[in-house]
Amino acid sequence: MMAPVFAHGQLRLYLLSLLESGPKHGYELITALSDRFGGTYRPSPGTVYPRLARLEEEGLVMRVDEERKSTYALTEAGYAELEARRGDLAHLEEGIAESVRERAAQVRDDVRGSMRGLRADLAAAAQQARAAAVPHAPGATDDPRLASHVRYQDAEAMIHRFRDEIRADLRKADARGSVEQLTLDTLRTVLDSALTAVRGTLR
């Protein structure tokens, strides 16, 4: 289990620092935090928005409602608070850099473990499929090429179904800004392993 990213009060300070470059929507702040951590951490709206509301109550942040979105900007008091805590912010940045290194290492270890399991599962599935395949002696009315073409069409349908379903899931995740590097690494390894396993059944 990964350790908490921010100690008490640190996320509050970091939100102020992210607003120093200009007003941002809550979603932009969440994305900026995720980018800073290389995708190994993404705070939930339930984590960020209550802190923004608290900063607004303290007079450090000003919220401007625009249609369906709210923009947050530093007030003069917010700039003063940030300036007074430059030392704390520098210390926080050092801690974040270390946290990113630790989390990235753990994610890599988790991915390697998951990939080994996936490769084993795919190899076992391919072996099981080969073992279950019963040679069929063609009779006088059988056409091996026709039977092969039917299986080819079934395979094409499976590929298209997988592609359509995974694309739909990825689009939904992308709309939420939640496509992580782990997803990409998993997809790449699964597809490479599946390609190798399937090619092993082709003559």
Salt bridges, closest charged atoms under 4 A:
GLU20 OE2 - ARG86 NH2 2.48
GLU58 OE1 - ARG12 NH2 2.70
GLU58 OE2 - ARG54 NE 3.48
ASP65 OD1 - ARG63 NE 3.45
GLU81 OE2 - ARG12 NH1 3.44
GLU81 OE2 - ARG85 NH1 3.71
GLU83 OE1 - ARG86 NH2 3.27
ASP88 OD2 - ARG85 NE 3.11
GLU93 OE1 - ARG36 NH2 3.06
GLU98 OE1 - ARG101 NH2 2.68
ASP109 OD1 - ARG112 NH2 2.47
ASP142 OD2 - HIS136 NE2 3.19
GLU156 OE1 - HIS160 NE2 3.56
ASP164 OD1 - ARG163 NE 3.50
ASP185 OD1 - ARG188 NH1 3.34
